[in-house]
Amino acid sequence: MQKSIAQFKAFLSADSILSPGDELQVIDIAKSSKRADVRQWAMTYGTFCPCRDKRLVYRLVGLSVHISGTCLLIFAQDVKRNNAPVALKLMYNEEEWLREQHMRQLENGQLLDGKHVVQLLDAVKIEGDAGAMDSRLKGDHSYKYLLTMPQAKSDLNDALAHSRFAGRNRGQVAKILYQIASHLQYLNEHCQRIHGDLKPR
């Protein structure tokens, strides 16, 4: 313990990088510090903070799960929401970022029903270079915009690939088709919208 405290003090003064073996122990010590700045450091060490004021803090989990010409999607834990699992969508284009937000609202500003449409937890402009903050967030250009959504436990693509119900469990297939149809019906009849990009993932 004394060794870890000494290492922690050395870390604070030298602004160095912790070795993997000492990292967790030193961070745990810092979390119980009386100093607010030290506790803040412990909470944000090794995380992605898209805003300089650190009001949003994410601990990335694994590698990106989707990369395209317009965005990057990666899973994370939302440190400020008790490490809740989230999906981060980083985008280049402001117009597309604003459209994603607008699509989740009716004309009167009311949010679409969360039973049918994935809600946004946060939508912010990234302050700084996301790729410089974490190499897993590097793209062809610097991502400027972020959408945070709850992370699903799985998607239809995973279910089709691993659950082995296709061609075997007619009841399960019918249940999934009914769910998809009810979501599309909500968008079409209640929101006067057409999905236009239906896919299993």
N, C-alpha and C positions, 0 to 999 in steps of 0.2 A: 504494500500500500504506500509506504513512504517513497519507494522508488517511483511509483506512478505519479504521486503528487509532484515530485521533483521534475519528472518528465513533462508534466502538464505546465509547470511554471516555466520551464525552459522553452516549451512550445509557444506559450504566450509572448515571451520576450523575444524569441528568435523568428516568430512567424514562419516556422518550418512545417514540413509535412510529416504527419505521424506515420510510423511504421505499422503495417497491418496488425502485428501482434499486440501492440500497445493501444491501438486506436479506440476500441470499444471501452476498455477500462478507463482510459483518460477522459473520454466523452461522458461516461457515467459519473465520474467525479465532478466534472464541470456542470452537469445538470443540477447538482445539489448545491452549487456555489451560492453564497450570499450576494454576489455581484450580478446584477441583471444583465450586464453586457456579456459576462461569461456564460450565463445560462442561455442567452440568445445565440452565442457562438456554438454551444453544444447542440442546440436544436437545429441549427442550420448547416453544421459542418457536413460537407459531402453531399449537399442537396442542390436542387435547381430552384433558384429564387428569381422569378421573372420580373419582379418589381424591386426597385432599390430599397424601398422601405420594409421589405421582407414581410409584407402582409400575407403573401402566398409563399408557401414552402413545400416543395415536393421532393420526395426521395424516389428517384427513378428505379424501376424494377426491370432488369434485363435489357434486351436490345429493342429497337423499334419493331413494331408488329406490322407496320405498313408505311411505305414511302412511295410517293408519286410525284409528278411534276408540280403539284400544287401544295402538298402538305406532307407532314410526318406525324405518325401516331405512335405513342409509346405509353406503356402502363407505368403507374407510379403510386406511391402512398402520399396522401394529403396529410402532412405533419400537423397542420393546424386543425384538422378534423379527426383527431385521434387515429391517424394513419389509415384512414378510410381508403380503399382501393379506388383509383380514378384512372381515366384515360385522358391523356393530354394530346390535343391536336394542335400542332404548330403549323402556321400558314405564312406564305409569302405575301399574298395579295389582300389588301385592306377591303376591297369591294366584296370579295368572296367571304371574308371573315364577317363582315357586316350582314351579308345575305344569310349566312348560317344562323345568325342571331334573329334576324327578321323572320325567317321561315318558321321559327318556333312561337310566333305570335299571330294572333288574329288582327284584323284591321283596327280594332278598338284598343289594341295593346295588350289584351288578355293573353296569358300564356296558354299554349295548347296543353291538352290533358296529358299529364305525365304517365298515365296508364297506356297511352298510345304512342307518345313521342318522347325520346330521351331528352331530359332537361339539361340545361347548362348550369353548372355550379358557379363558374366564373368565365369572364371574357375580358382579357386585358391586352394592351400593347406591351410587348416585351421590351424592357429597358436594358439595352445592352445586346451583346452578341450571344445568342443561345449556344451556338457551337463552341464558343470559347469557354462558356460555363461548364459544359459537359460535351465530350467528343461524340457522344451518341446522338446529339442534337445538331450535328453538322449536315448541311445540305448543299446544293449547288449555289445557293445564295443564303444570306442570313435570314432566318425566320424572324418575322417582326410581330406576329400576332398569335395569341394563344386562346384556345377554348378548352375548358375543363369540364368533363362529364363523368357521371358515375361509371365505374367499370363493370361491364356485364361478366357473369361467371363463365359464360361461353357464348358462342354464336352458332347459327344454324349450320355453318360450314363445318365446325367442329363436331356437331351432333351427327351430321350426315357421314362424316369420315370415321367417327369412332364409336357411335352408339349402336350401329348395326340394326337400325329399325327399318331403313328403306328396303322395301320388298319383303319384309318379315313381319312387321307389326302395323297392320292396317289401321288400328285404332289410334296409335301414336301419330301416324302420318296424317290422319284426318284431323286430329287435335291441333297439330301444327298449322295445317292449311286453314283451319277455322280461325286461329289466332291471327295469321297473316291477313286473311280476308277482313276480319273485324277491324284491324288497324287501318287497312286501306279504305274501308267503308267510312271510318271516322274522318280520315283526311279528305275523302271525296265529298261526303254528304254534309258534314258539319263545318269543315274548313274550306270547302270549295277548292281543294288542291289535288293535284295529280303527283304521285311520288316521282315517277320518271327515271328512277335509278335503282330498281329493286334487284338485290343480289343477296346470296346467303351469308355474307360476312359483313 
